[in-house]
Amino acid sequence: MRELYESLRPKEVRMLYWSAAAAAAALWFSLAWRDAWVLLAVPIIGGSFVVLVRRNRRLDPMGHADEDDEFF
């Protein structure tokens, strides 16, 4: 699989990413058609994940916090 991905041209890679995004959007809307809570739950979960990651990067941007420094 890795060889196949590495042999793709940049235009083909971009097409692969956009087709994956379109498939994810189609799956999301098809699930939301059945259960309406998915329309709100998925963006809320994704948004909260983004907020948590950004807050974590702001607190420790390099990921090298010393254990002693956490309590000061």
PyMOL commands that set and color helices and strands:
alter all, ss='L'
color gray80, all
select helices_A, chain A and resi 2-6+10-34+37-59+68-71
alter helices_A, ss='H'
color red, helices_A
deselect
rebuild
show_as cartoon
